[in-house]
Amino acid sequence: VAVNGISFNILKGETLGIVGESGSGKSVSVLSLIQLIPNPPGEVREGSIKFNGETLFDGQELEAIRDKPEFRFFHDLKGKKRNWATRGFFFGWLLLHILLGIPGLLTFIFSFVLDAVITIKLFFSSPRKEAMEKYRESMYRKMREYRGREIAMIFQEPMTSLNPVFTVGMQVIESIQPKDFWDYVKAHIIEKAKSVSIVSMKNRWRVTGLTAFFILVISQLAAGWTFQIGQIFTALLIGGLTPTTVAFLYLGLNKLIPDREKAEHEKLLQGGVELLQRVGIPDAEKRMKDYPHQFSGGMRQRVMIAMALAKNPSLLIADEPTTALDVTIQAQILDLMVDLKKQNEDAAIVLITHDLAVIAETCERVIVMYGGKIQEVASVEELFHNPSHPYTIGLINSIPRPDRGNAKEKLETIQGMVPNILDMPEGCKFCTRCDLAEEKCKSEDPELIDVGQDHFVRCHFLDKVMEG
């Protein structure tokens, strides 16, 4: 189980930070919120997810589906017994057909198909599987209505999230309004017709001359450099007419596109430019035509933020948006998120990170996760002034500080590694690395305790921790 017993709320206008080491369950928790867990192998099995009063996921409904019988017929036949029964029925039917001496190839083919259909219905028909497929399709359809519109996510690696074969502008416009194949064809025709119409006469003659020369060289290469007048004239004619023909083709096709669709295309194009300008990308109109590899890491991350903001979502999830960026670019991205928050005060932000310094700079409330569980929840100010979980204390003590007494003093570290999710301790998940751990910690999982001021801690020895 990657995460278990996670429960938290996100308030309107709040910036919530989720912090923890790699493998602590940060990303899995928020991916579960928007149903982006790869299934299989992952699955949200229990609990509920609500957004603005609407239930996005109901674990009780899922549990009711799991209670349905796995097979419609022969419930007691399972595993190898069911496999052998399936083979016996299928081949027994065919053997009976042969023993009865029923003549005709078509009759045998019909019997074979009928045998296969009945075998599948008898031994593989599953009410549970059918109900589960309907439930998932219904849930995913509902989530598609929310994702991108009400809930948006900025992923950790912008280069792997952006499609390298499409321009940035095309991908930004796609985030504003999804398009099908013919929409892309029309957009291509509109843009090409626009380009053709603004080409100067001087450049037109250049293109015509170069194309004619290229066709002439190719034709002479194919003919063995014969230089016959007829071949030269034909090659120059084809080369000279080709650019003009293509240009008139685009202009003609452009005339067939309704003015309403052209106006909508221009509106979307302007919307994409405004989004890139909003996130601070210079010369946005020109950069719309560039590809992702032509952007720096920080710029690609800005593009991802622009795409996430396309529908002005109520909830923005940022999964380690500053990972693999240098310090200067990190600061710019964080400043950008703070500025965007000021522009839309009702929007909530969930910031996933392993860096407490980022949390201190941008968040109002923070959740500390370890081993797939919430270990501490508090306001940022309360957490830094009064950390109450051994893991949180270890994280804070490991932050480099300029006010340390000895300049050569080594940074404190948390000994050991995060346990494998397949081999988690039965009790407290932090017991294998905690200095206060006792036998009780290994066998009993502590509850999340309210210590006041909306501060919650999961620890058996909270008194010892708070005493110092």
NUZAMI-455614 format. One line per 4 residues: for each residue x, y, z negated of C-alpha. Coordinates in Angstrom, 3 decimals. Layout:
N
X/Y/Z; ...
***
This chain:
468
0.000/0.000/0.000; 1.617/3.270/1.126; -0.550/5.514/-1.078; -3.015/4.568/-3.793
-5.274/6.572/-6.080; -4.600/9.918/-4.375; -7.195/12.568/-5.269; -6.866/16.305/-4.709
-8.773/19.282/-3.370; -7.771/22.189/-1.149; -9.471/25.522/-1.768; -10.355/28.117/0.847
-7.523/30.573/1.323; -5.089/28.428/-0.672; -1.578/27.381/0.295; -0.997/23.921/-1.168
2.442/22.340/-1.168; 3.083/18.589/-1.245; 6.650/17.754/-2.218; 8.552/14.504/-2.631
11.360/12.373/-1.248; 11.143/10.477/2.018; 8.831/7.504/1.559; 6.856/9.093/-1.278
3.620/9.120/0.741; 3.385/12.833/1.604; 2.775/12.506/5.333; 0.645/9.365/5.005
-1.688/11.215/2.622; -2.427/14.070/5.028; -2.506/11.831/8.107; -5.214/9.876/6.289
-7.225/13.088/5.913; -7.491/13.511/9.678; -7.525/9.772/10.500; -4.233/9.732/12.412
-2.878/6.627/10.673; -1.940/4.127/13.441; -4.524/1.331/13.226; -3.210/-1.362/13.286
-1.127/-1.713/11.171; -2.311/1.112/8.896; -5.823/1.661/7.567; -7.639/3.879/5.073
-9.504/1.302/3.004; -11.102/3.082/0.039; -12.190/6.468/-1.246; -13.810/9.388/0.550
-12.761/12.470/2.504; -14.974/15.557/2.511; -14.533/18.809/4.417; -16.795/21.830/3.858
-19.451/19.549/2.390; -19.349/17.106/5.323; -18.254/13.517/4.645; -15.546/12.569/7.123
-14.797/9.168/5.603; -16.831/7.014/3.232; -15.066/4.033/1.690; -18.335/2.568/0.355
-19.707/2.296/3.877; -16.495/0.565/4.924; -16.742/-1.804/1.947; -20.301/-2.738/2.956
-19.005/-3.645/6.417; -16.244/-5.815/4.918; -18.913/-7.723/2.965; -20.496/-8.880/6.220
-19.658/-12.472/7.268; -16.516/-12.863/9.338; -18.225/-15.284/11.755; -21.860/-15.485/12.841
-21.949/-19.309/12.926; -20.165/-22.103/11.000; -19.000/-19.831/8.138; -17.077/-22.634/6.400
-14.891/-23.376/9.417; -11.709/-21.320/9.031; -8.096/-21.370/10.152; -6.900/-24.543/11.854
-10.252/-26.296/11.402; -11.990/-23.590/13.420; -9.314/-23.728/16.133; -9.686/-27.499/16.473
-13.496/-27.247/16.466; -13.326/-24.611/19.222; -11.087/-26.806/21.391; -13.230/-29.869/20.698
-16.462/-28.128/21.734; -14.959/-26.561/24.869; -13.243/-29.673/26.230; -16.050/-31.944/24.994
-18.547/-30.007/27.138; -16.330/-30.433/30.223; -15.795/-34.139/29.479; -19.561/-34.636/29.137
-20.093/-32.910/32.498; -17.622/-35.321/34.144; -19.044/-38.429/32.417; -22.579/-37.524/33.507
-21.315/-37.534/37.096; -22.941/-34.228/38.052; -21.874/-33.595/41.683; -20.745/-30.325/43.335
-17.866/-27.860/42.864; -20.177/-24.872/42.318; -22.046/-26.804/39.645; -18.770/-27.518/37.845
-17.676/-23.855/38.047; -21.056/-22.732/36.675; -20.791/-25.297/33.861; -17.226/-24.151/33.067
-18.269/-20.475/32.807; -21.315/-21.351/30.709; -19.113/-23.481/28.442; -16.687/-20.576/27.914
-19.502/-18.095/27.133; -21.205/-20.404/24.626; -17.862/-21.285/22.979; -17.032/-17.597/22.494
-20.496/-16.857/21.089; -20.454/-19.835/18.715; -16.906/-19.610/17.382; -15.713/-16.015/17.872
-18.814/-13.862/17.423; -18.177/-11.707/14.322; -20.782/-9.387/12.725; -18.001/-7.826/10.633
-15.824/-7.037/13.651; -18.744/-5.629/15.661; -19.859/-3.391/12.775; -16.266/-2.270/12.164
-15.796/-1.279/15.816; -19.022/0.759/15.776; -18.033/2.423/12.505; -14.554/3.341/13.725
-15.852/4.698/17.023; -18.394/6.836/15.158; -15.762/8.077/12.695; -13.187/8.846/15.406
-15.835/10.697/17.437; -16.619/12.831/14.390; -12.927/13.446/13.686; -12.350/14.552/17.287
-14.914/17.300/16.687; -12.918/18.547/13.691; -9.327/17.999/14.804; -7.960/21.025/16.608
-11.079/23.076/15.894; -11.476/23.045/12.115; -8.355/21.109/11.118; -5.023/21.524/12.905
-1.619/19.979/12.286; 1.940/21.083/13.002; 4.059/17.960/13.368; 7.593/17.439/12.133
9.409/17.119/15.476; 8.245/19.707/18.042; 10.339/18.232/20.868; 8.602/14.863/20.561
5.186/16.510/20.151; 5.457/18.677/23.285; 5.185/16.958/26.672; 8.508/17.524/28.515
6.964/17.296/32.023; 4.362/20.053/31.543; 5.001/23.759/31.117; 4.528/25.256/27.685
1.761/27.473/29.067; -0.190/24.475/30.340; 0.018/22.787/26.937; -0.988/25.937/25.060
-3.999/26.416/27.359; -4.912/22.746/26.842; -5.088/23.419/23.096; -7.511/26.302/23.743
-9.757/24.327/26.091; -9.222/20.671/27.098; -8.993/20.124/30.859; -9.517/17.212/33.230
-7.595/16.330/36.416; -9.605/18.600/38.737; -9.230/21.538/36.358; -5.456/21.177/36.658
-5.707/20.961/40.470; -7.782/24.153/40.606; -5.400/25.940/38.226; -2.465/24.896/40.435
-4.211/26.235/43.568; -5.081/29.544/41.870; -1.505/30.074/40.665; 0.043/29.129/44.036
-2.383/31.390/45.932; -1.505/34.201/43.549; 2.219/33.613/44.164; 1.765/33.503/47.958
-0.217/36.751/47.999; 2.529/38.737/46.246; 5.471/37.484/48.360; 6.976/40.365/50.373
7.210/40.239/54.178; 11.009/40.154/53.950; 10.944/37.037/51.758; 8.344/35.414/54.020
10.693/35.744/57.015; 13.541/34.337/54.906; 11.526/31.266/53.897; 10.325/30.748/57.480
13.859/31.015/58.879; 15.400/28.695/56.286; 12.652/26.095/56.774; 13.047/26.225/60.564
16.824/25.812/60.259; 16.410/22.893/57.816; 13.951/21.076/60.117; 16.280/21.694/63.077
19.265/20.143/61.257; 17.208/17.126/60.145; 15.842/16.543/63.657; 19.330/16.761/65.212
20.726/14.362/62.624; 17.985/11.897/63.543; 18.532/12.363/67.301; 22.337/12.183/67.164
23.068/15.882/67.821; 21.736/15.867/71.420; 20.789/19.577/71.377; 18.037/19.141/73.957
16.018/22.327/74.507; 12.691/20.586/73.956; 13.776/19.034/70.646; 15.238/22.322/69.415
12.076/24.246/70.342; 9.804/21.653/68.681; 11.902/21.579/65.484; 11.978/25.388/65.226
8.245/25.576/65.897; 7.427/22.990/63.200; 9.850/24.584/60.737; 8.509/28.061/61.406
4.840/27.100/61.106; 5.152/24.849/58.022; 5.497/27.617/55.348; 2.723/29.662/56.970
0.444/26.614/57.184; 1.028/25.740/53.517; 0.445/29.361/52.483; -2.829/29.591/54.432
-3.877/26.195/53.020; -3.493/27.467/49.439; -5.246/30.747/50.278; -8.084/28.864/51.983
-8.542/26.427/49.103; -8.442/29.361/46.693; -11.403/30.907/48.555; -13.413/27.741/47.867
-12.992/28.072/44.087; -15.874/30.086/42.527; -15.001/33.505/41.090; -16.399/32.386/37.727
-13.773/29.632/37.459; -11.013/32.036/38.507; -12.092/34.493/35.810; -12.154/31.664/33.253
-8.640/30.611/34.307; -7.350/34.176/33.866; -9.034/34.382/30.468; -7.385/31.141/29.329
-4.032/32.316/30.677; -4.320/35.573/28.765; -5.390/33.649/25.656; -2.242/31.511/25.904
-0.056/34.612/26.254; -1.708/36.196/23.205; -1.109/33.035/21.155; 2.599/33.011/22.018
2.810/36.726/21.221; 1.059/36.079/17.923; 3.803/33.695/16.818; 6.549/36.076/17.884
7.777/34.616/21.183; 9.270/37.458/23.273; 8.305/37.938/26.931; 5.413/35.521/26.375
3.882/35.846/29.855; 7.131/34.749/31.498; 7.814/31.973/28.946; 4.406/30.429/29.714
5.980/29.030/32.901; 8.960/27.465/31.103; 9.318/23.838/29.982; 9.939/22.674/26.372
13.649/21.938/26.986; 14.132/25.624/27.879; 13.135/26.654/24.342; 15.285/26.534/21.219
14.220/24.389/18.250; 12.756/27.375/16.431; 10.880/28.534/19.529; 9.436/25.045/20.083
8.208/25.059/16.510; 6.592/28.447/17.147; 4.859/26.967/20.208; 3.514/24.132/18.044
2.191/26.675/15.532; 0.588/28.655/18.375; -1.165/25.504/19.631; -2.356/24.700/16.117
-3.820/28.210/15.771; -5.635/28.096/19.125; -9.067/27.472/17.572; -8.476/29.474/14.361
-8.757/26.355/12.156; -9.993/26.487/8.578; -7.244/24.082/7.488; -3.689/24.081/8.836
-1.439/21.136/7.925; 2.305/21.658/8.408; 4.383/18.469/8.140; 7.925/19.624/7.282
7.848/22.444/9.877; 11.397/23.592/9.047; 13.146/20.202/9.277; 16.258/20.149/11.535
16.228/23.952/11.894; 19.047/26.194/10.738; 18.555/28.416/7.691; 17.818/31.596/9.668
15.164/29.904/11.824; 13.674/28.225/8.732; 13.207/31.644/7.142; 11.569/32.978/10.313
9.120/30.050/10.502; 8.183/30.429/6.814; 7.737/34.199/7.212; 5.550/33.518/10.237
3.304/31.156/8.257; 2.991/33.717/5.451; 2.052/36.429/7.985; -0.522/34.158/9.640
-2.024/33.443/6.228; -2.421/37.185/5.636; -4.200/37.572/8.985; -6.774/34.902/8.072
-7.335/34.959/4.320; -9.993/32.216/4.368; -7.712/29.686/6.067; -6.057/27.056/3.871
-2.569/25.689/4.496; -1.119/22.354/3.391; 2.680/22.445/3.534; 4.505/19.103/3.336
8.188/19.333/2.463; 10.999/17.844/0.399; 12.403/21.302/-0.357; 11.219/22.941/-3.579
12.727/26.254/-2.455; 10.270/26.295/0.464; 7.433/25.535/-1.957; 8.456/28.413/-4.229
8.550/30.816/-1.285; 5.209/30.020/0.351; 2.814/28.033/-1.873; 0.398/28.806/-4.702
-0.177/25.264/-5.969; 1.987/22.167/-5.626; 1.547/18.397/-5.753; 4.607/16.300/-6.607
4.436/12.784/-5.134; 6.508/9.696/-5.775; 5.947/6.048/-4.892; 2.610/6.696/-3.186
1.087/8.414/-6.230; 0.625/11.962/-7.473; 3.013/12.466/-10.392; 2.365/16.132/-11.184
0.008/18.913/-10.074; 0.347/22.548/-11.113; 0.544/26.102/-9.884; 3.967/26.951/-8.463
4.724/29.315/-11.339; 3.695/26.748/-13.957; 5.648/23.948/-12.277; 8.923/25.870/-12.148
8.616/27.297/-15.670; 7.212/24.178/-17.330; 7.985/20.981/-15.361; 6.559/18.042/-17.305
7.400/14.899/-15.324; 10.936/13.411/-15.364; 10.932/13.252/-11.567; 9.926/16.914/-11.197
12.588/17.926/-13.717; 15.172/15.969/-11.722; 14.120/17.686/-8.491; 14.368/21.155/-10.029
17.730/20.416/-11.665; 19.141/19.280/-8.323; 18.482/22.675/-6.694; 21.693/24.735/-6.220
21.537/27.832/-8.458; 23.798/30.902/-8.437; 23.311/31.464/-12.184; 24.969/28.220/-13.296
27.663/28.872/-15.883; 30.442/26.853/-14.296; 31.006/27.425/-10.588; 32.633/23.980/-10.287
29.811/22.215/-12.098; 28.405/19.310/-10.096; 24.758/19.334/-9.097; 22.537/16.937/-11.016
21.102/14.074/-9.001; 18.365/11.517/-9.535; 20.059/8.130/-9.657; 18.874/5.288/-7.445
16.553/5.168/-4.436; 12.808/5.321/-3.824; 11.422/1.747/-4.146; 10.235/-0.043/-1.028
6.446/0.227/-0.647; 6.350/-3.579/-0.295; 8.081/-4.019/-3.656; 6.755/-1.256/-5.908
6.982/-1.578/-9.713; 3.743/-2.769/-11.273; 3.680/0.093/-13.777; 5.091/3.593/-13.418
6.568/3.981/-9.934; 9.450/6.087/-11.284; 10.467/3.632/-14.035; 13.427/2.220/-12.041
15.117/5.654/-12.020; 13.818/7.306/-15.192; 16.095/7.839/-18.241; 13.076/7.641/-20.595
11.726/4.359/-19.199; 10.788/1.553/-21.622; 9.104/-1.835/-21.237; 5.669/-0.192/-21.294
6.571/1.810/-18.189; 7.333/-1.349/-16.199; 3.966/-2.981/-16.864; 1.444/-0.137/-17.315
0.722/2.583/-14.783; 0.121/5.874/-16.663; -2.969/8.000/-16.066; -2.892/11.572/-14.766
-3.175/13.692/-17.932; -4.477/17.277/-18.101; -1.998/19.348/-20.131; -3.861/22.633/-19.618
-3.908/25.493/-17.110; -4.819/23.104/-14.272; -1.568/21.259/-14.920; -1.736/17.450/-14.577
1.077/14.975/-15.288; 1.398/11.172/-14.946; 3.773/9.961/-17.698; 3.647/7.685/-20.782
6.130/9.849/-22.699; 4.771/13.287/-21.971; 5.442/14.436/-25.550; 9.148/13.549/-25.285
9.456/15.351/-21.961; 7.776/18.505/-23.231; 9.890/18.498/-26.393; 12.953/18.740/-24.184
***
